[in-house]
Amino acid sequence: MRLQQKTALVTGAAGGIGSAIARCFAREGAQVILADVDFDGCTRVLDDIRQAGGDGSAFRADLSDEQQVLALFSRIRERYGRLDILANIAGGDIEPAASVEELDAEKISRNLDMNLKSCMLCCREAVKIMKPQQYGRIVNMSSLVYRGSPAQFSYSASKGGIFSFTRSIAIALGSSNITANALAPALVEVDAFVRALGQERWNALARASAERYPLGRIATPDDVANAALFLASDDAAFITGQLLEISGGARL
Ligand SMILES: NC(=O)c1ccc[n+]([C@@H]2O[C@H](COP(=O)([O-])OP(=O)(O)OC[C@H]3O[C@@H](n4cnc5c(N)ncnc54)[C@H](O)[C@@H]3O)[C@@H](O)[C@H]2O)c1
């Protein structure tokens, strides 16, 4: 087991990718702290983890709200007293498919808050615990659209920002034995897409994407979880400031 005696916070843990990462970290021996605005979703994932022999705790927090981030970390400090791994997975796109001319100020702010600000605030609070420990592994969620997208302007900007921020903190925190890396998946099969698009449109999107990816399929949440596990583990002890594309070769 690669994360034995580690304490890991996974944000967005009720979602498709976050829940796969939380389950994977628990299987590898970590105590997992699941945080999401969807508390019921977190407790369902935690129940599964416990049934499989793992352990952890679940918290409700809207991570784009600074006060709720502070409250979450104060409860983590009280209950665990340490934090070895932070996987910042919470996020999403509330302004998909808008044209440049349609960009909406309110939605731009919400996308930046939900993806970039939440990540920055959680890193800030985690680092206050990790620095005195002289140990930390930070895994942030970017996206392959960090390279640019003709349909996801505010979202791709937030994910590009996460990559820049990750590089910056990697430089600043290396001397404290804290690594920071980012994940950049292409399309991942999650229920949220099926709910948002409907089964038929989702099937068409998934098929068209799979045809474009050299490996001939889209990603599963477990593909992303395995990459997160690598970056969170000591196998990646000398890797920092990197972005790992989990893309089946898309956009090569
Ligand atoms: N699915 C994909 O194709 C894909 C590709 C690249 C990157 N991503 C990124 O992966 C991450 C996970 O996405 P997913 O596909 O699992 O979607 P998802 O909708 O299943 O999961 C996202 C989770 O984040 C939570 N969340 C959103 N805003 C929050 C907030 N302010 N505070 C706390 N929790 C919040 C949601 O409640 C949800 O449980 C996101 O950051 C997404 O941008 C997804």
PDBQT file of the ligand as one rigid body, heavy atoms in Angstrom, charges set to zero:
ROOT
HETATM    1  N1  LIG A 301     -15.006  14.908 -16.494  1.00  0.00    +0.000 N 
HETATM    2  C1  LIG A 301     -14.127  15.431 -17.331  1.00  0.00    +0.000 C 
HETATM    3  O1  LIG A 301     -14.143  15.180 -18.555  1.00  0.00    +0.000 OA
HETATM    4  C2  LIG A 301     -13.047  16.340 -16.815  1.00  0.00    +0.000 A 
HETATM    5  C3  LIG A 301     -11.943  16.612 -17.648  1.00  0.00    +0.000 A 
HETATM    6  C4  LIG A 301     -10.942  17.456 -17.184  1.00  0.00    +0.000 A 
HETATM    7  C5  LIG A 301     -11.028  18.011 -15.916  1.00  0.00    +0.000 A 
HETATM    8  N2  LIG A 301     -12.128  17.742 -15.136  1.00  0.00    +0.000 N 
HETATM    9  C6  LIG A 301     -12.156  18.349 -13.811  1.00  0.00    +0.000 C 
HETATM   10  O2  LIG A 301     -12.226  17.306 -12.852  1.00  0.00    +0.000 OA
HETATM   11  C7  LIG A 301     -12.854  17.772 -11.665  1.00  0.00    +0.000 C 
HETATM   12  C8  LIG A 301     -13.942  16.796 -11.254  1.00  0.00    +0.000 C 
HETATM   13  O3  LIG A 301     -14.944  16.800 -12.237  1.00  0.00    +0.000 OA
HETATM   14  P1  LIG A 301     -15.943  15.581 -12.503  1.00  0.00    +0.000 P 
HETATM   15  O4  LIG A 301     -15.875  15.289 -13.931  1.00  0.00    +0.000 OA
HETATM   16  O5  LIG A 301     -15.710  14.507 -11.510  1.00  0.00    +0.000 OA
HETATM   17  O6  LIG A 301     -17.347  16.290 -12.264  1.00  0.00    +0.000 OA
HETATM   18  P2  LIG A 301     -18.402  16.132 -11.079  1.00  0.00    +0.000 P 
HETATM   19  O7  LIG A 301     -19.430  17.184 -11.334  1.00  0.00    +0.000 OA
HETATM   20  O8  LIG A 301     -18.851  14.720 -10.998  1.00  0.00    +0.000 OA
HETATM   21  O9  LIG A 301     -17.565  16.472  -9.780  1.00  0.00    +0.000 OA
HETATM   22  C9  LIG A 301     -17.280  17.765  -9.364  1.00  0.00    +0.000 C 
HETATM   23  C10 LIG A 301     -17.533  17.847  -7.861  1.00  0.00    +0.000 C 
HETATM   24  O10 LIG A 301     -17.072  19.116  -7.391  1.00  0.00    +0.000 OA
HETATM   25  C11 LIG A 301     -18.034  19.582  -6.464  1.00  0.00    +0.000 C 
HETATM   26  N3  LIG A 301     -17.950  21.040  -6.380  1.00  0.00    +0.000 N 
HETATM   27  C12 LIG A 301     -18.161  21.941  -7.376  1.00  0.00    +0.000 A 
HETATM   28  N4  LIG A 301     -18.013  23.186  -6.908  1.00  0.00    +0.000 NA
HETATM   29  C13 LIG A 301     -17.718  23.078  -5.589  1.00  0.00    +0.000 A 
HETATM   30  C14 LIG A 301     -17.467  24.012  -4.564  1.00  0.00    +0.000 A 
HETATM   31  N5  LIG A 301     -17.522  25.334  -4.791  1.00  0.00    +0.000 N 
HETATM   32  N6  LIG A 301     -17.184  23.561  -3.325  1.00  0.00    +0.000 NA
HETATM   33  C15 LIG A 301     -17.141  22.228  -3.078  1.00  0.00    +0.000 A 
HETATM   34  N7  LIG A 301     -17.383  21.289  -4.015  1.00  0.00    +0.000 NA
HETATM   35  C16 LIG A 301     -17.674  21.716  -5.245  1.00  0.00    +0.000 A 
HETATM   36  C17 LIG A 301     -19.379  19.120  -7.015  1.00  0.00    +0.000 C 
HETATM   37  O11 LIG A 301     -20.388  19.114  -6.016  1.00  0.00    +0.000 OA
HETATM   38  C18 LIG A 301     -19.032  17.744  -7.533  1.00  0.00    +0.000 C 
HETATM   39  O12 LIG A 301     -19.251  16.735  -6.559  1.00  0.00    +0.000 OA
HETATM   40  C19 LIG A 301     -13.348  19.180 -11.980  1.00  0.00    +0.000 C 
HETATM   41  O13 LIG A 301     -12.416  20.112 -11.486  1.00  0.00    +0.000 OA
HETATM   42  C20 LIG A 301     -13.362  19.206 -13.508  1.00  0.00    +0.000 C 
HETATM   43  O14 LIG A 301     -13.222  20.511 -14.001  1.00  0.00    +0.000 OA
HETATM   44  C21 LIG A 301     -13.123  16.916 -15.556  1.00  0.00    +0.000 A 
ENDROOT
TORSDOF 0
